[in-house]
Amino acid sequence: MSFGSSAPAAACSPPRTTRKLDFLNRNKRCIGINLKHPDGVDTVLTLVASAHALLEGNRPGVMERLGLGPDVCLDRNPALVYGRMTGWGQEGPMAREAGHDINYIALSGALHPIGRAGEKPAIPLNLVGDFGGGGLMLAYGMVCALLEAKNSGAGQVVDAAMIDGAATLMASTFAANQVGFLVRRARHQPVLDSGSHFYEVYETADGKYISLGSIEPQFYAALLDKLGEDAQHFENQFDMANWPQMKERMAGIIRGRTRDEWDAVFTGANVCYAPVLSMGEVRHHPHHRARGTFIDDGEVWQPAPAPRFSRTPGEVRSCAAAIGEHTETVLREFGFSDEQIAARLESGAIHVQSA
């Protein structure tokens, strides 16, 4: 369900071909509710009364101002799990500040160590804050709270802040930092930030790239075995003083063959290797094809549902819905009469939109 603004639904709904690309909203139904209308708020509270969960992603205080804060909703349904997603959290001196993924991971300590040795931090798209530390952490919290509510009969608020989630993802890195590993200082060459020659991305002869992650001794030994005569320059893996020279030498070796040629050398050799695939290539790789990692309907391609369930496998049943596409259907399922729906439509409390 989507609780929307007061704008007409038709003005907000993209054509179906565009909606097929809105992968994050696939398999969902959508109702249009005007939260600035008293009957719109009443409609939401009626839904809340028999719902298992509610998710909201507004700035702190917005839902309370609308009359839909957690106290009101939990009073209506004590078993409700109320999920809240923000960047900075519900409280704290920055709680009401504007921000984006880059800011949240910067404050959490996650951005600083991401990047190449000797260079400024690299921006990891918006995967660490928005998706990993935000959406996935909230999803995990909701499942935990729903399972607990099933036993206790009591709901609660799940407060998911992207800064908290990003910091949690950094737990093992914070531990490594405290024992002198992964410390950005001149005398240190961290393994995971491209300081080493065995954990790096290298360009190949055809301008493409491969990745090596041969950290453990057995994987490093396999790497040297596959390098053949060139391995004589890399015997002492953790001779950090010579890492810059070893990396330069490794780069020259890798540039001597194409990506496909290195693929033939390293695949199946327990080197901790993979080719760096572009978004145009990724779905065609044999491993993804064998696993069905991506699905293609001939018009668009997209990641298949994950994770995988043995008894109730996921599937893509529908693309993103138009705003208000399922308003009448869902409200009827929640016990609204045709007369009540008609009255709310006439008042502008709810919206409908055909597919």
PAMAR-453549 format. One record per residue (C-alpha): z negated, y negated, x; residue in three letters. Coordinates in steps of 0.05 Angstrom, whole numbers, padded with zeros to 5 digits, always signed. Layout:
BEGIN
ZYXAla
...
***
This chain:
BEGIN
+00000+00000+00000Met
+00015-00071+00023Ser
-00026-00130-00002Phe
+00022-00188+00006Gly
+00029-00262-00002Ser
+00049-00303-00063Ser
+00123-00307-00043Ala
+00172-00272-00089Pro
+00182-00200-00067Ala
+00257-00205-00069Ala
+00257-00259-00015Ala
+00216-00214+00031Cys
+00254-00149+00026Ser
+00308-00134+00078Pro
+00368-00090+00060Pro
+00357-00016+00062Arg
+00399-00006+00125Thr
+00351-00054+00161Thr
+00290-00020+00131Arg
+00312+00046+00160Lys
+00297+00016+00229Leu
+00226-00003+00208Asp
+00201+00064+00236Phe
+00127+00046+00234Leu
+00129+00038+00159Asn
+00167+00103+00143Arg
+00136+00152+00094Asn
+00097+00096+00060Lys
+00097+00068-00010Arg
+00090-00006-00021Cys
+00061-00049-00077Ile
+00064-00124-00080Gly
+00000-00161-00098Ile
-00013-00236-00097Asn
-00081-00242-00065Leu
-00085-00316-00084Lys
-00086-00297-00158His
-00152-00275-00189Pro
-00118-00217-00225Asp
-00087-00197-00158Gly
-00156-00192-00126Val
-00181-00154-00187Asp
-00122-00106-00180Thr
-00142-00091-00108Val
-00214-00080-00126Leu
-00193-00032-00181Thr
-00153+00007-00129Leu
-00211+00005-00081Val
-00257+00037-00132Ala
-00222+00104-00124Ser
-00192+00097-00055Ala
-00214+00134+00008His
-00196+00078+00057Ala
-00173+00006+00063Leu
-00141-00024+00125Leu
-00135-00099+00139Glu
-00109-00137+00199Gly
-00127-00210+00185Asn
-00167-00258+00227Arg
-00243-00254+00218Pro
-00266-00284+00152Gly
-00199-00282+00115Val
-00215-00221+00072Met
-00284-00249+00056Glu
-00252-00314+00035Arg
-00205-00277-00011Leu
-00263-00240-00044Gly
-00243-00174-00012Leu
-00292-00169+00046Gly
-00327-00103+00064Pro
-00391-00120+00026Asp
-00353-00130-00039Val
-00309-00069-00030Cys
-00365-00023-00009Leu
-00406-00047-00068Asp
-00348-00025-00112Arg
-00339+00041-00075Asn
-00397+00062-00029Pro
-00356+00119+00001Ala
-00299+00073+00023Leu
-00280+00070+00096Val
-00260-00002+00111Tyr
-00217-00010+00173Gly
-00210-00077+00208Arg
-00160-00092+00263Met
-00164-00154+00306Thr
-00149-00174+00378Gly
-00215-00205+00398Trp
-00262-00171+00349Gly
-00301-00195+00288Gln
-00351-00236+00328Glu
-00358-00270+00396Gly
-00337-00339+00421Pro
-00263-00321+00420Met
-00262-00283+00354Ala
-00223-00337+00316Arg
-00176-00355+00374Glu
-00102-00339+00370Ala
-00077-00285+00417Gly
-00027-00231+00432His
-00026-00164+00468Asp
-00019-00196+00537Ile
-00082-00238+00526Asn
-00124-00180+00500Tyr
-00107-00134+00558Ile
-00117-00191+00607Ala
-00189-00202+00583Leu
-00204-00128+00579Ser
-00188-00116+00652Gly
-00128-00072+00637Ala
-00073-00121+00658Leu
-00098-00137+00728His
-00087-00069+00761Pro
-00021-00055+00726Ile
+00037-00072+00772Gly
+00068-00060+00839Arg
+00030-00067+00904Ala
+00031-00138+00929Gly
+00061-00166+00866Glu
+00032-00201+00804Lys
+00009-00157+00746Pro
+00066-00126+00705Ala
+00067-00132+00630Ile
+00069-00062+00600Pro
+00107-00083+00537Leu
+00055-00085+00481Asn
+00035-00013+00488Leu
-00035-00020+00517Val
-00065-00072+00469Gly
-00027-00070+00404Asp
-00012+00004+00400Phe
-00059+00043+00447Gly
-00122+00001+00445Gly
-00108-00025+00375Gly
-00070+00018+00326Gly
-00085+00087+00355Leu
-00158+00070+00367Met
-00165+00046+00295Leu
-00130+00109+00270Ala
-00179+00152+00310Tyr
-00238+00112+00283Gly
-00214+00119+00211Met
-00207+00194+00217Val
-00277+00199+00247Cys
-00307+00156+00192Ala
-00270+00193+00137Leu
-00295+00260+00163Leu
-00366+00233+00166Glu
-00360+00205+00095Ala
-00337+00273+00070Lys
-00405+00300+00091Asn
-00450+00241+00078Ser
-00416+00210+00018Gly
-00425+00142+00050Ala
-00371+00096+00075Gly
-00374+00045+00130Gln
-00335-00009+00168Val
-00291+00011+00227Val
-00285-00051+00271Asp
-00226-00039+00319Ala
-00214-00095+00369Ala
-00156-00090+00417Met
-00199-00115+00475Ile
-00249-00059+00461Asp
-00195-00006+00457Gly
-00159-00029+00519Ala
-00225-00030+00557Ala
-00239+00041+00533Thr
-00171+00064+00558Leu
-00191+00037+00625Met
-00256+00078+00630Ala
-00233+00125+00685Ser
-00201+00066+00723Thr
-00265+00027+00720Phe
-00301+00087+00749Ala
-00250+00094+00805Ala
-00258+00020+00820Asn
-00333+00028+00830Gln
-00324+00082+00883Val
-00272+00041+00922Gly
-00210+00073+00893Phe
-00158+00029+00859Leu
-00187-00035+00890Val
-00137-00091+00901Arg
-00157-00114+00971Arg
-00117-00121+01034Ala
-00150-00061+01067Arg
-00136-00016+01007His
-00071+00012+00983Gln
-00084+00040+00913Pro
-00046+00104+00897Val
-00028+00088+00825Leu
+00000+00017+00832Asp
+00059+00037+00877Ser
+00019+00028+00942Gly
+00034+00099+00962Ser
+00101+00132+00977His
+00087+00193+00934Phe
+00071+00157+00868Tyr
+00130+00111+00858Glu
+00196+00096+00824Val
+00256+00100+00869Tyr
+00328+00076+00860Glu
+00383+00128+00869Thr
+00453+00122+00896Ala
+00483+00107+00828Asp
+00435+00051+00812Gly
+00390+00093+00768Lys
+00318+00113+00781Tyr
+00272+00173+00789Ile
+00196+00178+00787Ser
+00151+00216+00835Leu
+00078+00230+00823Gly
+00061+00281+00876Ser
-00013+00264+00885Ile
-00047+00332+00891Glu
-00037+00371+00956Pro
+00002+00428+00923Gln
+00050+00380+00890Phe
+00058+00340+00954Tyr
+00073+00404+00992Ala
+00126+00421+00940Ala
+00156+00351+00950Leu
+00160+00361+01025Leu
+00191+00429+01016Asp
+00246+00400+00973Lys
+00258+00343+01023Leu
+00275+00394+01076Gly
+00288+00364+01144Glu
+00268+00295+01120Asp
+00197+00320+01107Ala
+00178+00311+01181Gln
+00164+00238+01169His
+00112+00250+01114Phe
+00064+00303+01139Glu
+00000+00261+01135Asn
-00002+00244+01061Gln
-00062+00197+01063Phe
-00046+00159+01127Asp
-00052+00094+01088Met
-00036+00051+01148Ala
+00033+00081+01149Asn
+00045+00081+01074Trp
+00091+00020+01076Pro
+00135+00052+01129Gln
+00134+00119+01093Met
+00153+00086+01028Lys
+00211+00050+01060Glu
+00234+00115+01091Arg
+00227+00152+01025Met
+00267+00097+00989Ala
+00323+00106+01039Gly
+00324+00182+01028Ile
+00325+00176+00953Ile
+00382+00125+00955Arg
+00424+00178+00990Gly
+00436+00218+00926Arg
+00450+00203+00853Thr
+00398+00213+00799Arg
+00432+00276+00774Asp
+00432+00304+00845Glu
+00358+00292+00852Trp
+00348+00320+00783Asp
+00379+00385+00807Ala
+00334+00385+00869Val
+00267+00369+00837Phe
+00269+00398+00766Thr
+00226+00460+00761Gly
+00197+00451+00832Ala
+00126+00429+00812Asn
+00136+00363+00848Val
+00111+00320+00789Cys
+00180+00290+00779Tyr
+00221+00261+00722Ala
+00284+00220+00717Pro
+00274+00149+00691Val
+00313+00150+00626Leu
+00339+00090+00589Ser
+00328+00083+00514Met
+00401+00102+00504Gly
+00392+00166+00543Glu
+00324+00191+00524Val
+00340+00229+00460Arg
+00396+00269+00495His
+00351+00300+00549His
+00347+00376+00543Pro
+00271+00376+00539His
+00270+00328+00481His
+00326+00366+00447Arg
+00288+00432+00454Ala
+00224+00401+00425Arg
+00257+00358+00372Gly
+00222+00297+00400Thr
+00273+00252+00367Phe
+00310+00258+00301Ile
+00379+00230+00284Asp
+00407+00225+00214Asp
+00474+00199+00239Gly
+00457+00127+00223Glu
+00393+00115+00262Val
+00352+00156+00311Trp
+00277+00153+00318Gln
+00216+00190+00346Pro
+00196+00250+00304Ala
+00126+00249+00274Pro
+00071+00263+00324Ala
+00024+00296+00338Pro
+00047+00363+00311Arg
+00009+00404+00260Phe
+00015+00480+00256Ser
+00003+00486+00181Arg
+00025+00419+00153Thr
+00081+00395+00198Pro
+00101+00322+00192Gly
+00169+00300+00168Glu
+00206+00236+00155Val
+00210+00233+00079Arg
+00231+00161+00069Ser
+00246+00097+00107Cys
+00204+00034+00099Ala
+00197+00014+00026Ala
+00217-00054-00002Ala
+00157-00098-00017Ile
+00134-00081-00087Gly
+00181-00021-00093Glu
+00125+00024-00117His
+00080-00026-00152Thr
+00087+00002-00222Glu
+00085+00075-00201Thr
+00022+00068-00159Val
-00015+00026-00209Leu
-00002+00077-00263Arg
-00029+00131-00217Glu
-00092+00090-00210Phe
-00101+00085-00286Gly
-00069+00019-00303Phe
-00036+00018-00372Ser
+00035-00007-00384Asp
+00004-00067-00420Glu
-00040-00085-00361Gln
+00018-00079-00312Ile
+00062-00122-00357Ala
+00009-00175-00362Ala
-00001-00178-00287Arg
+00073-00182-00275Leu
+00079-00239-00324Glu
+00022-00278-00291Ser
+00049-00267-00221Gly
-00011-00226-00198Ala
+00035-00169-00177Ile
+00107-00163-00156His
+00160-00109-00163Val
+00224-00098-00124Gln
+00276-00046-00134Ser
+00298-00002-00075Ala
***
